[in-house]
Each structure stands twice: as C-alpha cells, then as structure tokens.
Amino acid sequence: MQDRVTLIDAIKAQQVKAIFIENTTNPQRVERVAQEASVIIGPELYTDAHGPVGSSGATYVDAIRHNSSAIVDALK
C-alpha cells in the first residue's frame, strides 16, 4: 500500500502525462494507479514478448515501431 502511495505521489510531483501497460502485465494495478494519480493510460506496449502473428507487435521491428508511435501519441 505504501509503495503505491509513494508511486502516485512521484507521478504527480513529476507531472507525468501517461503511464503504459506492458502486453504481458495484468492491467488492473496500473489502471488503479492511473486513476488515483489522474493520468491517462497509454496504449499497451510490447516489451518482453512480441504480439501474435498479424498484430502490430508481431516482430521486433514491428514492436519497436508500435511502441514508439504509442508513446509519442500518448504524450502529445
């Protein structure tokens, strides 16, 4: 609990605009932090795992392109 409060305080102090969820992460905790910190959740990012065939993260290059675009768009 205290770790979450510390994280939320840091997000607010640094005026973070968006936080992101990894494609392999349970989004519930991130959604709660985002709500409590009053920030948006950007699109899901590909980090430790690629996406399924045909997705925007199917290959390493696709994942990097997707992540770059997602981050830039969320921070506009």
Contact map, one row per residue, 1 for C-alpha under 8 A:
1111100000000000000000000000000000000000000000000000000000000000000000000000
1111110000000000000000000000000000000000000000000000000000000000000000000000
1111111000000000000000000000000000000000000000000000000000000000000000000000
1111111100000000000000000000000010000000000000000000000000000000000000000000
1111111110000000000000000000000000000000000000000000000000000000000000000000
0111111111000000000000000000000000000000000000000000000000000000000000000000
0011111111100000000000000000000000000000000000000000000000000000000000000000
0001111111110000000000000000000010011000000000000000000000000000000000000000
0000111111111000000000000000000000001000000000000000000000000000000000000000
0000011111111100000000000000000000000000000000000000000000000000000000000000
0000001111111111000000000000000000001000000000000000000000000000000000000000
0000000111111111000000000000000000001000000000000000000000000000000000000000
0000000011111111000000000000000000000000000000000000000000000000000000000000
0000000001111111000000000000000000000000000000000000000000000000000000000000
0000000000111111100000000000000000000000000000000000000000000000000000000000
0000000000111111111000000000000000000010000000000000000000000000000000000000
0000000000000011111000000000000000000011000000000000000000000000000000000110
0000000000000001111100000000000000000011110000000000000000000000000000000110
0000000000000001111110000000010001000011110000000000000000000000000000000000
0000000000000000011111000000010000000000111110000000000000000000000000000000
0000000000000000001111101010010000000000111110000000000000000000000000000000
0000000000000000000111111000000000000000000111100000000000000000000000000000
0000000000000000000011111000000000000000000111101010000000000000000000000000
0000000000000000000001111100000000000000000000111000000000000000000000000000
0000000000000000000011111110000000000000000000000000000000000000000000000000
0000000000000000000000011111110000000000000000000000000000000000000000000000
0000000000000000000010001111111000000000000000000000000000000000000000000000
0000000000000000000000000111111100000000000000000000000000000000000000000000
0000000000000000000000000111111110000000000000000000000000000000000000000000
0000000000000000001110000111111111000000000000000000000000000000000000000000
0000000000000000000000000011111111100000100000000000000000000000000000000000
0000000000000000000000000001111111110000000000000000000000000000000000000000
0001000100000000000000000000111111111000000000000000000000000000000000000000
0000000000000000001000000000011111111111100000000000000000000000000000000000
0000000000000000000000000000001111111111000000000000000000000000000000000000
0000000100000000000000000000000111111100000000000000000000000000000000000000
0000000110110000000000000000000011111110000000000000000000000000000000000000
0000000000000000000000000000000001111111000000000000000000000000000000000000
0000000000000001111000000000000001101111100000000000000000000000000000000000
0000000000000000111000000000000001100111110000000000000000000000000000000000
0000000000000000011110000000001001000011111000000000000000000000000000000000
0000000000000000011110000000000000000001111100000000000000000000000001100100
0000000000000000000110000000000000000000111110000000000000000000000001100100
0000000000000000000111100000000000000000011111000000000000000000000001000000
0000000000000000000111100000000000000000001111100000000000000010011001000000
0000000000000000000001100000000000000000000111111110000010000011011000000000
0000000000000000000001110000000000000000000011111100000000000000000000000000
0000000000000000000000010000000000000000000001111100000000000000000000000000
0000000000000000000000110000000000000000000001111110000000000000000000000000
0000000000000000000000000000000000000000000001111111000011110010000000000000
0000000000000000000000100000000000000000000001001111101111100010000000000000
0000000000000000000000000000000000000000000000000111111011000000000000000000
0000000000000000000000000000000000000000000000000011111001000000000000000000
0000000000000000000000000000000000000000000000000001111101000000000000000000
0000000000000000000000000000000000000000000000000011111111000000000000000000
0000000000000000000000000000000000000000000000000010011111000110010000000000
0000000000000000000000000000000000000000000001000111001111111111010000000000
0000000000000000000000000000000000000000000000000111111111110110000000000000
0000000000000000000000000000000000000000000000000110000011111110000000000000
0000000000000000000000000000000000000000000000000100000011111111000000000000
0000000000000000000000000000000000000000000000000000000010111111100000000000
0000000000000000000000000000000000000000000000000000000111111111110000000000
0000000000000000000000000000000000000000000011000110000111111111111000000000
0000000000000000000000000000000000000000000001000000000010011111111100000000
0000000000000000000000000000000000000000000000000000000000001111111110000000
0000000000000000000000000000000000000000000011000000000110000111111111000000
0000000000000000000000000000000000000000000011000000000000000011111111100000
0000000000000000000000000000000000000000000000000000000000000001111111110000
0000000000000000000000000000000000000000000000000000000000000000111111111000
0000000000000000000000000000000000000000011110000000000000000000011111111100
0000000000000000000000000000000000000000011000000000000000000000001111111110
0000000000000000000000000000000000000000000000000000000000000000000111111111
0000000000000000000000000000000000000000000000000000000000000000000011111111
0000000000000000110000000000000000000000011000000000000000000000000001111111
0000000000000000110000000000000000000000000000000000000000000000000000111111
0000000000000000000000000000000000000000000000000000000000000000000000011111
